[in-house]
């Protein structure tokens, strides 16, 4: 669920669009390692509880707890979100 919400936030797409794309294409589900996709209404209910900032904060805290030694000293991460089409 969090993966879908973060994709929606990162690419500034509506949650329904992300859900439909992931639901319709097996390769997306496989890439995101999503085995069971919840109902769209459940996602919307959970997504509406908090702001985007709270979800991003949750993600950063989770990544910090993983304690990867190689990325511990990295101060910034560059993400390329340009379309390849």
Backbone atoms as SQL, in Angstrom:
CREATE TABLE atoms (id INTEGER PRIMARY KEY, chain TEXT, resi INTEGER, resn TEXT, atom TEXT, x REAL, y REAL, z REAL);
INSERT INTO atoms VALUES
  (1, 'A', 1, 'UNK', 'N', 0.818, -1.195, 0.000),
  (2, 'A', 1, 'UNK', 'CA', 0.000, 0.000, 0.000),
  (3, 'A', 1, 'UNK', 'C', 0.860, 1.256, 0.000),
  (4, 'A', 2, 'UNK', 'N', 1.886, 1.252, 0.833),
  (5, 'A', 2, 'UNK', 'CA', 2.740, 2.430, 0.925),
  (6, 'A', 2, 'UNK', 'C', 3.460, 2.683, -0.391),
  (7, 'A', 3, 'UNK', 'N', 3.808, 1.625, -1.096),
  (8, 'A', 3, 'UNK', 'CA', 4.481, 1.775, -2.386),
  (9, 'A', 3, 'UNK', 'C', 3.605, 2.514, -3.381),
  (10, 'A', 4, 'UNK', 'N', 2.331, 2.165, -3.411),
  (11, 'A', 4, 'UNK', 'CA', 1.409, 2.839, -4.331),
  (12, 'A', 4, 'UNK', 'C', 1.234, 4.304, -3.955),
  (13, 'A', 5, 'UNK', 'N', 1.135, 4.576, -2.673),
  (14, 'A', 5, 'UNK', 'CA', 0.971, 5.948, -2.224),
  (15, 'A', 5, 'UNK', 'C', 2.205, 6.783, -2.544),
  (16, 'A', 6, 'UNK', 'N', 3.382, 6.206, -2.336),
  (17, 'A', 6, 'UNK', 'CA', 4.608, 6.944, -2.632),
  (18, 'A', 6, 'UNK', 'C', 4.771, 7.187, -4.125),
  (19, 'A', 7, 'UNK', 'N', 4.395, 6.212, -4.942),
  (20, 'A', 7, 'UNK', 'CA', 4.422, 6.437, -6.394),
  (21, 'A', 7, 'UNK', 'C', 3.493, 7.572, -6.787),
  (22, 'A', 8, 'UNK', 'N', 2.337, 7.579, -6.184),
  (23, 'A', 8, 'UNK', 'CA', 1.362, 8.628, -6.460),
  (24, 'A', 8, 'UNK', 'C', 1.911, 9.998, -6.065),
  (25, 'A', 9, 'UNK', 'N', 2.535, 10.065, -4.913),
  (26, 'A', 9, 'UNK', 'CA', 3.095, 11.332, -4.439),
  (27, 'A', 9, 'UNK', 'C', 4.280, 11.747, -5.306),
  (28, 'A', 10, 'UNK', 'N', 5.183, 10.814, -5.580),
  (29, 'A', 10, 'UNK', 'CA', 6.408, 11.136, -6.302),
  (30, 'A', 10, 'UNK', 'C', 6.137, 11.638, -7.713),
  (31, 'A', 11, 'UNK', 'N', 5.241, 10.970, -8.420),
  (32, 'A', 11, 'UNK', 'CA', 4.950, 11.358, -9.798),
  (33, 'A', 11, 'UNK', 'C', 3.774, 12.319, -9.917),
  (34, 'A', 12, 'UNK', 'N', 3.224, 12.732, -8.770),
  (35, 'A', 12, 'UNK', 'CA', 2.093, 13.668, -8.737),
  (36, 'A', 12, 'UNK', 'C', 0.926, 13.180, -9.601),
  (37, 'A', 13, 'UNK', 'N', 0.590, 11.916, -9.392),
  (38, 'A', 13, 'UNK', 'CA', -0.539, 11.302, -10.079),
  (39, 'A', 13, 'UNK', 'C', -1.620, 10.986, -9.064),
  (40, 'A', 14, 'UNK', 'N', -2.829, 10.862, -9.557),
  (41, 'A', 14, 'UNK', 'CA', -3.906, 10.463, -8.665),
  (42, 'A', 14, 'UNK', 'C', -3.715, 8.995, -8.292),
  (43, 'A', 15, 'UNK', 'N', -4.123, 8.673, -7.088),
  (44, 'A', 15, 'UNK', 'CA', -3.970, 7.312, -6.583),
  (45, 'A', 15, 'UNK', 'C', -4.705, 6.311, -7.474),
  (46, 'A', 16, 'UNK', 'N', -5.847, 6.700, -8.000),
  (47, 'A', 16, 'UNK', 'CA', -6.627, 5.808, -8.866),
  (48, 'A', 16, 'UNK', 'C', -5.854, 5.446, -10.130),
  (49, 'A', 17, 'UNK', 'N', -5.131, 6.406, -10.710),
  (50, 'A', 17, 'UNK', 'CA', -4.346, 6.126, -11.915),
  (51, 'A', 17, 'UNK', 'C', -3.223, 5.135, -11.626),
  (52, 'A', 18, 'UNK', 'N', -2.523, 5.365, -10.529),
  (53, 'A', 18, 'UNK', 'CA', -1.441, 4.453, -10.148),
  (54, 'A', 18, 'UNK', 'C', -2.003, 3.061, -9.878),
  (55, 'A', 19, 'UNK', 'N', -3.101, 3.014, -9.147),
  (56, 'A', 19, 'UNK', 'CA', -3.737, 1.731, -8.826),
  (57, 'A', 19, 'UNK', 'C', -4.135, 0.980, -10.100),
  (58, 'A', 20, 'UNK', 'N', -4.760, 1.667, -11.035),
  (59, 'A', 20, 'UNK', 'CA', -5.203, 1.021, -12.276),
  (60, 'A', 20, 'UNK', 'C', -4.023, 0.493, -13.089),
  (61, 'A', 21, 'UNK', 'N', -2.940, 1.269, -13.165),
  (62, 'A', 21, 'UNK', 'CA', -1.766, 0.827, -13.913),
  (63, 'A', 21, 'UNK', 'C', -1.139, -0.411, -13.279),
  (64, 'A', 22, 'UNK', 'N', -0.986, -0.375, -11.959),
  (65, 'A', 22, 'UNK', 'CA', -0.372, -1.509, -11.265),
  (66, 'A', 22, 'UNK', 'C', -1.292, -2.728, -11.318),
  (67, 'A', 23, 'UNK', 'N', -2.573, -2.507, -11.195),
  (68, 'A', 23, 'UNK', 'CA', -3.535, -3.605, -11.209),
  (69, 'A', 23, 'UNK', 'C', -3.616, -4.265, -12.590),
  (70, 'A', 24, 'UNK', 'N', -3.471, -3.491, -13.635),
  (71, 'A', 24, 'UNK', 'CA', -3.645, -4.035, -14.982),
  (72, 'A', 24, 'UNK', 'C', -2.379, -4.672, -15.555),
  (73, 'A', 25, 'UNK', 'N', -1.221, -4.352, -15.008),
  (74, 'A', 25, 'UNK', 'CA', 0.026, -4.857, -15.591),
  (75, 'A', 25, 'UNK', 'C', 0.811, -5.681, -14.586),
  (76, 'A', 26, 'UNK', 'N', 0.990, -6.943, -14.929),
  (77, 'A', 26, 'UNK', 'CA', 1.694, -7.872, -14.050),
  (78, 'A', 26, 'UNK', 'C', 3.136, -7.438, -13.798),
  (79, 'A', 27, 'UNK', 'N', 3.780, -6.883, -14.827),
  (80, 'A', 27, 'UNK', 'CA', 5.182, -6.472, -14.680),
  (81, 'A', 27, 'UNK', 'C', 5.336, -5.385, -13.626),
  (82, 'A', 28, 'UNK', 'N', 4.391, -4.481, -13.512),
  (83, 'A', 28, 'UNK', 'CA', 4.443, -3.455, -12.459),
  (84, 'A', 28, 'UNK', 'C', 4.332, -4.098, -11.088),
  (85, 'A', 29, 'UNK', 'N', 3.385, -5.018, -10.942),
  (86, 'A', 29, 'UNK', 'CA', 3.225, -5.696, -9.650),
  (87, 'A', 29, 'UNK', 'C', 4.475, -6.488, -9.293),
  (88, 'A', 30, 'UNK', 'N', 5.046, -7.125, -10.297),
  (89, 'A', 30, 'UNK', 'CA', 6.257, -7.901, -10.066),
  (90, 'A', 30, 'UNK', 'C', 7.421, -6.983, -9.680),
  (91, 'A', 31, 'UNK', 'N', 7.587, -5.876, -10.376),
  (92, 'A', 31, 'UNK', 'CA', 8.656, -4.923, -10.093),
  (93, 'A', 31, 'UNK', 'C', 8.525, -4.338, -8.689),
  (94, 'A', 32, 'UNK', 'N', 7.296, -4.012, -8.299),
  (95, 'A', 32, 'UNK', 'CA', 7.053, -3.430, -6.978),
  (96, 'A', 32, 'UNK', 'C', 6.950, -4.483, -5.885),
  (97, 'A', 33, 'UNK', 'N', 6.994, -5.744, -6.270),
  (98, 'A', 33, 'UNK', 'CA', 6.880, -6.871, -5.336),
  (99, 'A', 33, 'UNK', 'C', 5.572, -6.790, -4.546),
  (100, 'A', 34, 'UNK', 'N', 4.480, -6.613, -5.272),
  (101, 'A', 34, 'UNK', 'CA', 3.146, -6.555, -4.673),
  (102, 'A', 34, 'UNK', 'C', 2.427, -7.854, -5.028),
  (103, 'A', 35, 'UNK', 'N', 2.141, -8.636, -4.029),
  (104, 'A', 35, 'UNK', 'CA', 1.464, -9.919, -4.255),
  (105, 'A', 35, 'UNK', 'C', -0.056, -9.761, -4.200),
  (106, 'A', 36, 'UNK', 'N', -0.533, -9.115, -3.166),
  (107, 'A', 36, 'UNK', 'CA', -1.975, -8.885, -2.999),
  (108, 'A', 36, 'UNK', 'C', -2.245, -7.391, -3.049),
  (109, 'A', 37, 'UNK', 'N', -3.035, -7.000, -3.998),
  (110, 'A', 37, 'UNK', 'CA', -3.366, -5.592, -4.153),
  (111, 'A', 37, 'UNK', 'C', -4.693, -5.319, -3.451),
  (112, 'A', 38, 'UNK', 'N', -4.691, -4.425, -2.465),
  (113, 'A', 38, 'UNK', 'CA', -5.949, -4.122, -1.766),
  (114, 'A', 38, 'UNK', 'C', -6.918, -3.378, -2.677),
  (115, 'A', 39, 'UNK', 'N', -8.117, -3.237, -2.209),
  (116, 'A', 39, 'UNK', 'CA', -9.162, -2.533, -2.940),
  (117, 'A', 39, 'UNK', 'C', -8.840, -1.035, -2.985),
  (118, 'A', 40, 'UNK', 'N', -9.226, -0.368, -4.066),
  (119, 'A', 40, 'UNK', 'CA', -8.962, 1.059, -4.227),
  (120, 'A', 40, 'UNK', 'C', -9.625, 1.878, -3.118),
  (121, 'A', 41, 'UNK', 'N', -10.811, 1.493, -2.707),
  (122, 'A', 41, 'UNK', 'CA', -11.491, 2.226, -1.628),
  (123, 'A', 41, 'UNK', 'C', -10.724, 2.137, -0.314),
  (124, 'A', 42, 'UNK', 'N', -10.117, 0.981, -0.042),
  (125, 'A', 42, 'UNK', 'CA', -9.299, 0.841, 1.159),
  (126, 'A', 42, 'UNK', 'C', -8.081, 1.753, 1.092),
  (127, 'A', 43, 'UNK', 'N', -7.455, 1.807, -0.078),
  (128, 'A', 43, 'UNK', 'CA', -6.298, 2.684, -0.246),
  (129, 'A', 43, 'UNK', 'C', -6.667, 4.146, -0.050),
  (130, 'A', 44, 'UNK', 'N', -7.770, 4.548, -0.634),
  (131, 'A', 44, 'UNK', 'CA', -8.212, 5.946, -0.483),
  (132, 'A', 44, 'UNK', 'C', -8.516, 6.292, 0.963),
  (133, 'A', 45, 'UNK', 'N', -9.125, 5.363, 1.671),
  (134, 'A', 45, 'UNK', 'CA', -9.452, 5.595, 3.079),
  (135, 'A', 45, 'UNK', 'C', -8.177, 5.783, 3.903),
  (136, 'A', 46, 'UNK', 'N', -7.192, 4.942, 3.670),
  (137, 'A', 46, 'UNK', 'CA', -5.930, 5.047, 4.404),
  (138, 'A', 46, 'UNK', 'C', -5.168, 6.299, 3.979),
  (139, 'A', 47, 'UNK', 'N', -5.146, 6.563, 2.683),
  (140, 'A', 47, 'UNK', 'CA', -4.414, 7.703, 2.137),
  (141, 'A', 47, 'UNK', 'C', -4.971, 9.032, 2.654),
  (142, 'A', 48, 'UNK', 'N', -6.251, 9.090, 2.886),
  (143, 'A', 48, 'UNK', 'CA', -6.869, 10.355, 3.309),
  (144, 'A', 48, 'UNK', 'C', -6.646, 10.663, 4.789),
  (145, 'A', 49, 'UNK', 'N', -6.123, 9.715, 5.545),
  (146, 'A', 49, 'UNK', 'CA', -5.921, 9.936, 6.983),
  (147, 'A', 49, 'UNK', 'C', -4.813, 10.931, 7.283),
  (148, 'A', 50, 'UNK', 'N', -3.763, 10.928, 6.470),
  (149, 'A', 50, 'UNK', 'CA', -2.597, 11.763, 6.737),
  (150, 'A', 50, 'UNK', 'C', -2.221, 12.557, 5.497),
  (151, 'A', 51, 'UNK', 'N', -1.352, 13.534, 5.699),
  (152, 'A', 51, 'UNK', 'CA', -0.877, 14.344, 4.573),
  (153, 'A', 51, 'UNK', 'C', 0.271, 13.626, 3.871),
  (154, 'A', 52, 'UNK', 'N', 0.641, 14.133, 2.704),
  (155, 'A', 52, 'UNK', 'CA', 1.746, 13.550, 1.953),
  (156, 'A', 52, 'UNK', 'C', 3.038, 13.611, 2.755),
  (157, 'A', 53, 'UNK', 'N', 3.222, 14.697, 3.491),
  (158, 'A', 53, 'UNK', 'CA', 4.439, 14.856, 4.284),
  (159, 'A', 53, 'UNK', 'C', 4.591, 13.748, 5.325),
  (160, 'A', 54, 'UNK', 'N', 3.495, 13.328, 5.918),
  (161, 'A', 54, 'UNK', 'CA', 3.547, 12.257, 6.918),
  (162, 'A', 54, 'UNK', 'C', 3.991, 10.935, 6.287),
  (163, 'A', 55, 'UNK', 'N', 3.498, 10.647, 5.072),
  (164, 'A', 55, 'UNK', 'CA', 3.900, 9.412, 4.397),
  (165, 'A', 55, 'UNK', 'C', 5.376, 9.455, 4.011),
  (166, 'A', 56, 'UNK', 'N', 5.847, 10.611, 3.566),
  (167, 'A', 56, 'UNK', 'CA', 7.257, 10.742, 3.234),
  (168, 'A', 56, 'UNK', 'C', 8.122, 10.618, 4.490),
  (169, 'A', 57, 'UNK', 'N', 7.665, 11.195, 5.573),
  (170, 'A', 57, 'UNK', 'CA', 8.385, 11.087, 6.847),
  (171, 'A', 57, 'UNK', 'C', 8.461, 9.624, 7.301),
  (172, 'A', 58, 'UNK', 'N', 7.356, 8.916, 7.189),
  (173, 'A', 58, 'UNK', 'CA', 7.326, 7.499, 7.541),
  (174, 'A', 58, 'UNK', 'C', 8.321, 6.703, 6.706),
  (175, 'A', 59, 'UNK', 'N', 8.383, 6.997, 5.428),
  (176, 'A', 59, 'UNK', 'CA', 9.301, 6.298, 4.538),
  (177, 'A', 59, 'UNK', 'C', 10.747, 6.580, 4.906),
  (178, 'A', 60, 'UNK', 'N', 11.067, 7.837, 5.157),
  (179, 'A', 60, 'UNK', 'CA', 12.442, 8.181, 5.519),
  (180, 'A', 60, 'UNK', 'C', 12.847, 7.551, 6.846),
  (181, 'A', 61, 'UNK', 'N', 11.954, 7.523, 7.800),
  (182, 'A', 61, 'UNK', 'CA', 12.260, 6.889, 9.083),
  (183, 'A', 61, 'UNK', 'C', 12.485, 5.392, 8.909),
  (184, 'A', 62, 'UNK', 'N', 11.677, 4.773, 8.053),
  (185, 'A', 62, 'UNK', 'CA', 11.842, 3.344, 7.796),
  (186, 'A', 62, 'UNK', 'C', 13.184, 3.069, 7.139),
  (187, 'A', 63, 'UNK', 'N', 13.554, 3.882, 6.158),
  (188, 'A', 63, 'UNK', 'CA', 14.848, 3.698, 5.491),
  (189, 'A', 63, 'UNK', 'C', 16.007, 3.916, 6.457),
  (190, 'A', 64, 'UNK', 'N', 15.875, 4.867, 7.345),
  (191, 'A', 64, 'UNK', 'CA', 16.934, 5.120, 8.321),
  (192, 'A', 64, 'UNK', 'C', 17.111, 3.958, 9.283),
  (193, 'A', 65, 'UNK', 'N', 16.053, 3.249, 9.583),
  (194, 'A', 65, 'UNK', 'CA', 16.139, 2.118, 10.506),
  (195, 'A', 65, 'UNK', 'C', 16.767, 0.881, 9.869),
  (196, 'A', 66, 'UNK', 'N', 16.831, 0.845, 8.542),
  (197, 'A', 66, 'UNK', 'CA', 17.397, -0.322, 7.874),
  (198, 'A', 66, 'UNK', 'C', 18.908, -0.439, 8.076),
  (199, 'A', 67, 'UNK', 'N', 19.564, 0.674, 8.350),
  (200, 'A', 67, 'UNK', 'CA', 20.986, 0.712, 8.689),
  (201, 'A', 67, 'UNK', 'C', 21.882, 0.088, 7.619),
  (202, 'A', 68, 'UNK', 'N', 21.715, 0.504, 6.397),
  (203, 'A', 68, 'UNK', 'CA', 22.612, 0.054, 5.347),
  (204, 'A', 68, 'UNK', 'C', 23.954, 0.759, 5.524),
  (205, 'A', 69, 'UNK', 'N', 25.009, -0.004, 5.681),
  (206, 'A', 69, 'UNK', 'CA', 26.324, 0.576, 5.926),
  (207, 'A', 69, 'UNK', 'C', 26.839, 1.362, 4.719),
  (208, 'A', 70, 'UNK', 'N', 26.558, 0.901, 3.527),
  (209, 'A', 70, 'UNK', 'CA', 27.088, 1.570, 2.340),
  (210, 'A', 70, 'UNK', 'C', 26.444, 2.922, 2.090),
  (211, 'A', 71, 'UNK', 'N', 25.188, 3.077, 2.458),
  (212, 'A', 71, 'UNK', 'CA', 24.517, 4.345, 2.181),
  (213, 'A', 71, 'UNK', 'C', 24.415, 5.239, 3.412),
  (214, 'A', 72, 'UNK', 'N', 24.973, 4.815, 4.490),
  (215, 'A', 72, 'UNK', 'CA', 24.859, 5.574, 5.734),
  (216, 'A', 72, 'UNK', 'C', 25.488, 6.962, 5.616),
  (217, 'A', 73, 'UNK', 'N', 26.595, 7.086, 4.922),
  (218, 'A', 73, 'UNK', 'CA', 27.296, 8.361, 4.832),
  (219, 'A', 73, 'UNK', 'C', 26.845, 9.222, 3.662),
  (220, 'A', 74, 'UNK', 'N', 25.920, 8.757, 2.887),
  (221, 'A', 74, 'UNK', 'CA', 25.426, 9.533, 1.753),
  (222, 'A', 74, 'UNK', 'C', 24.531, 10.657, 2.276),
  (223, 'A', 75, 'UNK', 'N', 24.797, 11.852, 1.820),
  (224, 'A', 75, 'UNK', 'CA', 24.032, 13.013, 2.279),
  (225, 'A', 75, 'UNK', 'C', 22.826, 13.313, 1.408),
  (226, 'A', 76, 'UNK', 'N', 22.868, 12.890, 0.156),
  (227, 'A', 76, 'UNK', 'CA', 21.738, 13.156, -0.730),
  (228, 'A', 76, 'UNK', 'C', 21.590, 12.013, -1.731),
  (229, 'A', 77, 'UNK', 'N', 20.386, 11.879, -2.215),
  (230, 'A', 77, 'UNK', 'CA', 20.065, 10.869, -3.215),
  (231, 'A', 77, 'UNK', 'C', 19.437, 11.587, -4.403),
  (232, 'A', 78, 'UNK', 'N', 19.909, 11.282, -5.588),
  (233, 'A', 78, 'UNK', 'CA', 19.375, 11.901, -6.802),
  (234, 'A', 78, 'UNK', 'C', 18.461, 10.896, -7.483),
  (235, 'A', 79, 'UNK', 'N', 17.234, 11.305, -7.724),
  (236, 'A', 79, 'UNK', 'CA', 16.266, 10.464, -8.420),
  (237, 'A', 79, 'UNK', 'C', 15.904, 11.127, -9.739),
  (238, 'A', 80, 'UNK', 'N', 15.923, 10.352, -10.786),
  (239, 'A', 80, 'UNK', 'CA', 15.548, 10.852, -12.095),
  (240, 'A', 80, 'UNK', 'C', 14.137, 10.380, -12.394),
  (241, 'A', 81, 'UNK', 'N', 13.209, 11.318, -12.468),
  (242, 'A', 81, 'UNK', 'CA', 11.815, 10.955, -12.709),
  (243, 'A', 81, 'UNK', 'C', 11.344, 11.381, -14.091),
  (244, 'A', 82, 'UNK', 'N', 12.287, 11.604, -15.004),
  (245, 'A', 82, 'UNK', 'CA', 11.912, 11.983, -16.363),
  (246, 'A', 82, 'UNK', 'C', 11.294, 10.796, -17.096),
  (247, 'A', 83, 'UNK', 'N', 10.349, 11.090, -17.927),
  (248, 'A', 83, 'UNK', 'CA', 9.713, 10.049, -18.714),
  (249, 'A', 83, 'UNK', 'C', 10.668, 9.561, -19.797),
  (250, 'A', 84, 'UNK', 'N', 10.669, 8.262, -20.020),
  (251, 'A', 84, 'UNK', 'CA', 11.557, 7.720, -21.050),
  (252, 'A', 84, 'UNK', 'C', 10.824, 7.533, -22.377),
  (253, 'A', 85, 'UNK', 'N', 9.583, 7.913, -22.428),
  (254, 'A', 85, 'UNK', 'CA', 8.843, 7.768, -23.684),
  (255, 'A', 85, 'UNK', 'C', 8.800, 9.058, -24.437);
